[in-house]
Amino acid sequence: MNAESFRKRSGAGENSNRDDAAGTSKEISLSSSVKFSCEPRNKANDRKELYYKSLSTLKRLGYPSSQGIVDSAMSDIGALINLPPRLLGVLPSSRGLVAGDISLSILNAESSIPSLILDTKAFGNECCPIPGDIAALSYDKTIVKSSAQLVLIVEKDAIFQKIIDDGILEHLKPCLLITGRGYPDVSTRRLLHIIWKCLEIPIMALVDADPHGIEIMLVYRFGSLAMSKDADELAVPSVRWLGVHPSDIPNLGLPTQSLLPLGKEGTAKAEALLTRPYVQAHPNIYKEVAAMIKYQCKAEIEALNLLSSTYVTDVYIPGKLSTKNVF
């Protein structure tokens, strides 16, 4: 861990009179304290719980009370021993949901009976919370049971709930629906990765036709920059972009009032996406992002329902799947 970079992250500033030796000593002390809270003899922690356990150490070392500092210390510990935080007993708080028929159990040495981790039947196969401890599961020790022949990732909770109410589980039966309720957390991504490895079924993503939605699809498929070291455990290369594609905007004749201006910030974000190697390596994705910049507008999934109240469920999703207009 670099002492100067750590002090900058902590907000100590250039006027700090601590020399490098003192700074490094404090960083080691903080990291040791954080690591102690994650030892196997202790129960698993989520990020917020670990932060509260570290407050006294932060105060003693003169650092401000900041979740970011604890997260940085945890990342440094993981990098030092070449393990991601999720395998150090630090489990992320999960906000993801899954719907459809699926159960997950883990094999353990203490018992011949697998331990049940997730079972959507207890929730009527609808809107089952994704447990945070899924983040630490290894797919080769996980038993996955599901009748699903397709997985549909939905960017947002509102659309996830809407298409369930509109009968999407029956339309695409048997299938699974997953949402990270926005930018996906580690547990949601890990569940999707385990499903991909164990079930080997098609996985589609339904996101807004805007830079943020496309970014979310890319995170599911290629991984995130912030967690690039964990890409092999979290990324799912088989994910395909079902929609909404920017080219759908003129092709479907969406009402003008349903469209939003891309703006300078959106244009800059879209242009940044075009520079990424994995976008450049996939011509169809590149063309769609470029089209969005050309049109200078974006559209949310909800805009499709202005064509009819159940358009997404009854027409759009089945149509994309039947024509294989996914990439």
C-alpha positions in Angstrom: 0.0 0.0 0.0 1.4 3.4 -1.0 1.5 5.8 2.0 1.0 8.9 0.0 -2.0 7.6 -2.0 -3.6 6.3 1.2 -3.3 9.7 2.9 -4.9 11.3 -0.2 -7.8 8.8 0.0 -8.3 9.6 3.7 -8.4 13.3 3.1 -5.3 14.1 5.2 -4.1 16.6 2.5 -0.6 17.9 1.6 -0.3 19.9 4.9 0.0 16.7 6.9 3.3 16.7 8.9 3.3 12.9 9.2 6.3 11.5 7.5 6.2 8.4 5.4 7.3 6.0 8.1 4.6 7.2 10.5 2.0 7.1 7.8 2.9 3.6 6.8 2.8 2.5 10.4 -0.7 3.8 10.8 -1.8 2.2 7.5 -0.5 -1.2 8.7 -2.3 -0.7 12.0 -5.6 0.1 10.3 -5.2 -2.8 7.8 -4.4 -5.2 10.7 -7.4 -4.1 12.6 -9.7 -4.5 9.6 -8.1 -7.9 8.8 -8.7 -9.1 12.4 -12.4 -8.4 12.0 -12.4 -10.7 9.0 -10.6 -13.6 10.5 -12.3 -17.0 9.9 -13.0 -17.4 13.7 -15.3 -14.4 13.4 -18.7 -14.4 11.7 -19.0 -12.9 8.2 -19.3 -9.1 8.0 -20.9 -6.9 5.5 -19.2 -3.6 4.5 -21.2 -1.4 6.8 -20.7 -3.7 9.8 -17.0 -3.8 9.2 -17.0 0.1 9.0 -18.6 0.3 12.5 -16.2 -2.2 13.9 -13.3 0.0 12.6 -14.5 3.4 14.0 -12.4 3.2 17.1 -9.3 2.4 15.1 -10.0 5.2 12.6 -10.3 7.6 15.6 -7.2 6.3 17.3 -5.1 6.7 14.1 -6.4 10.2 13.3 -8.3 9.2 10.2 -11.8 10.6 9.4 -14.7 8.3 9.9 -15.1 7.1 6.3 -16.5 4.0 4.7 -14.1 4.6 1.8 -11.0 4.4 4.0 -12.1 1.0 5.3 -13.0 -0.2 1.8 -9.5 0.9 0.7 -7.8 -1.0 3.5 -9.9 -4.1 2.7 -8.9 -3.9 -1.0 -5.2 -3.5 0.0 -5.4 -6.6 2.2 -7.0 -8.6 -0.5 -4.4 -7.4 -3.1 -1.6 -8.3 -0.6 -2.7 -11.9 -0.2 -4.3 -12.2 -3.6 -7.9 -12.8 -2.4 -11.0 -10.8 -3.1 -12.7 -9.3 -0.1 -15.7 -11.6 -0.5 -13.5 -14.5 0.3 -12.2 -12.7 3.4 -15.5 -12.9 5.2 -16.6 -9.4 3.9 -20.0 -10.0 2.3 -21.6 -7.2 0.4 -25.1 -6.1 1.2 -27.3 -7.5 -1.6 -30.2 -5.6 -3.1 -30.8 -7.9 -6.0 -33.9 -9.9 -6.7 -34.6 -13.2 -8.6 -37.9 -14.6 -9.9 -38.6 -18.0 -11.3 -37.8 -21.6 -10.4 -34.3 -21.9 -8.8 -32.7 -23.3 -5.7 -29.0 -23.2 -4.6 -27.4 -25.5 -2.0 -23.8 -25.9 -1.0 -21.8 -29.0 -0.2 -20.0 -29.0 3.2 -17.6 -31.3 4.9 -19.5 -31.3 8.2 -22.7 -32.9 6.8 -23.8 -35.1 3.9 -26.9 -33.0 3.6 -26.3 -29.9 1.4 -27.1 -26.5 3.1 -29.9 -24.6 1.3 -28.9 -21.0 0.5 -31.6 -19.9 -1.9 -35.1 -21.3 -2.8 -37.5 -19.2 -4.7 -40.4 -21.5 -4.0 -40.6 -20.0 -0.5 -41.5 -16.7 -2.3 -43.9 -18.2 -4.8 -41.1 -18.0 -7.4 -41.5 -14.2 -7.4 -39.3 -11.4 -6.1 -37.0 -13.5 -4.0 -34.1 -11.5 -2.4 -30.6 -12.6 -3.4 -28.7 -13.5 -0.2 -25.5 -11.6 0.4 -23.5 -14.8 1.2 -23.9 -16.0 -2.4 -21.0 -13.7 -3.1 -18.6 -16.1 -1.4 -19.9 -19.3 -3.1 -17.8 -21.4 -5.3 -19.7 -22.8 -8.3 -18.0 -26.2 -8.1 -19.3 -26.7 -4.6 -22.8 -25.4 -5.4 -25.8 -27.5 -6.4 -28.1 -25.5 -8.7 -31.6 -26.8 -9.5 -33.8 -25.0 -12.0 -36.2 -25.8 -14.8 -35.3 -22.5 -16.5 -34.3 -22.4 -20.2 -33.5 -18.7 -20.2 -32.4 -15.9 -17.9 -33.5 -12.3 -18.4 -31.6 -9.6 -16.6 -33.7 -6.5 -16.0 -31.9 -3.3 -15.2 -34.5 -1.7 -12.9 -36.8 -2.8 -10.1 -39.8 -1.0 -11.5 -39.6 -2.8 -14.8 -38.8 -6.1 -13.1 -42.0 -5.8 -11.1 -44.1 -4.5 -14.0 -43.3 -7.3 -16.4 -43.8 -9.9 -13.7 -47.3 -8.4 -13.1 -47.8 -8.5 -16.8 -47.1 -12.3 -16.9 -43.6 -12.5 -18.3 -42.8 -15.6 -16.3 -45.7 -17.4 -18.2 -44.8 -15.8 -21.5 -41.2 -17.1 -21.3 -41.9 -20.2 -19.2 -39.6 -21.7 -17.9 -37.3 -18.8 -17.3 -35.5 -16.8 -14.6 -35.6 -13.0 -14.0 -32.8 -11.2 -12.2 -32.4 -7.6 -11.4 -29.6 -5.8 -9.5 -32.1 -2.8 -9.1 -29.7 -0.6 -11.0 -25.9 -1.1 -10.9 -25.5 -4.7 -9.8 -23.9 -5.7 -6.5 -21.4 -8.5 -6.2 -24.0 -11.0 -4.9 -26.2 -10.5 -7.9 -23.3 -10.8 -10.4 -22.0 -13.9 -8.6 -25.4 -15.6 -8.7 -25.6 -14.9 -12.5 -22.0 -16.3 -12.9 -23.0 -19.5 -11.0 -26.1 -19.9 -13.1 -24.0 -19.5 -16.3 -21.5 -22.1 -15.2 -23.9 -24.6 -13.8 -27.0 -24.4 -16.2 -25.4 -23.2 -19.4 -28.6 -21.5 -20.7 -29.0 -18.3 -22.7 -28.8 -15.0 -20.7 -30.3 -11.8 -22.0 -30.1 -8.2 -20.7 -32.9 -5.6 -20.9 -31.6 -2.1 -20.1 -32.3 1.5 -20.9 -31.1 2.8 -24.2 -28.8 5.3 -22.5 -25.1 5.2 -21.4 -25.8 4.1 -17.9 -28.0 1.2 -19.0 -25.4 0.1 -21.6 -22.7 0.3 -18.9 -24.7 -2.0 -16.7 -25.1 -4.5 -19.5 -21.3 -4.4 -20.0 -20.6 -4.9 -16.3 -22.7 -8.1 -16.3 -20.9 -9.3 -19.5 -17.3 -8.1 -19.2 -16.9 -7.1 -15.6 -16.3 -3.7 -13.9 -13.1 -1.7 -14.0 -13.2 -1.4 -10.2 -13.2 -5.2 -9.7 -11.2 -6.2 -12.8 -9.2 -8.7 -10.7 -12.5 -10.6 -10.0 -13.7 -10.7 -13.6 -13.2 -14.5 -13.8 -15.5 -15.0 -10.9 -18.1 -12.3 -11.7 -18.2 -11.6 -15.5 -20.6 -13.6 -17.7 -19.4 -13.4 -21.3 -22.5 -15.2 -22.7 -24.8 -12.3 -21.7 -26.4 -10.8 -24.8 -28.0 -7.4 -25.2 -31.7 -7.9 -25.9 -32.5 -4.2 -25.7 -33.4 -1.5 -25.5 -31.2 -0.7 -28.5 -30.7 2.9 -29.6 -31.7 1.8 -33.1 -35.1 0.8 -31.7 -35.9 4.5 -31.2 -36.5 5.3 -34.9 -37.5 1.7 -35.8 -40.3 1.5 -33.3 -41.5 5.1 -33.9 -41.4 6.0 -30.2 -43.3 9.1 -29.4 -41.1 12.2 -29.3 -42.3 13.1 -25.8 -40.9 9.8 -24.5 -37.4 10.6 -25.5 -34.7 12.3 -23.5 -31.9 14.5 -24.7 -28.5 12.8 -24.4 -26.8 16.0 -23.3 -23.1 16.8 -23.0 -22.5 14.5 -20.0 -24.3 11.6 -21.8 -22.4 12.2 -25.0 -19.1 12.2 -23.1 -20.1 8.9 -21.3 -21.1 7.3 -24.6 -17.9 8.4 -26.3 -15.9 6.9 -23.4 -17.7 3.6 -23.9 -16.5 3.6 -27.6 -12.9 3.6 -26.5 -13.2 0.4 -24.5 -11.5 -2.5 -26.2 -14.4 -5.0 -25.6 -16.8 -2.5 -27.2 -14.5 -2.0 -30.2 -14.3 -5.8 -30.5 -18.1 -6.1 -30.8 -19.2 -4.2 -33.9 -23.0 -4.4 -33.1 -22.5 -2.9 -29.7 -20.2 -0.2 -31.1 -22.7 0.7 -33.8 -25.5 1.0 -31.3 -23.5 3.3 -29.0 -22.4 5.4 -32.0 -26.1 5.6 -33.1 -27.1 7.0 -29.7 -24.5 9.7 -30.1 -25.7 10.4 -33.6 -29.4 10.7 -32.6 -28.4 12.7 -29.5 -31.3 11.2 -27.5 -31.9 8.3 -25.2 -34.9 6.2 -24.1 -35.9 4.3 -21.0 -37.5 0.9 -21.1 -40.7 2.5 -19.8 -41.0 4.5 -23.1 -42.0 1.3 -24.9 -45.1 0.9 -22.9 -46.4 4.1 -24.4 -47.0 2.0 -27.5 -49.3 -0.2 -25.4 -49.4 -0.8 -21.6 -48.0 -4.4 -21.9 -45.8 -3.8 -25.0 -42.6 -4.9 -23.3 -44.0 -8.2 -22.1 -46.3 -9.1 -25.0 -44.4 -7.8 -28.0 -40.9 -6.4 -27.5 -39.2 -9.2 -25.5 -40.8 -12.1 -27.4 -40.1 -10.3 -30.7 -36.4 -9.8 -29.9 -36.1 -13.5 -28.9 -37.9 -14.8 -32.0 -35.9 -12.7 -34.5 -32.6 -13.3 -32.5 -32.1 -9.5 -32.7 -29.7 -9.7 -29.8 -25.9 -9.2 -29.6 
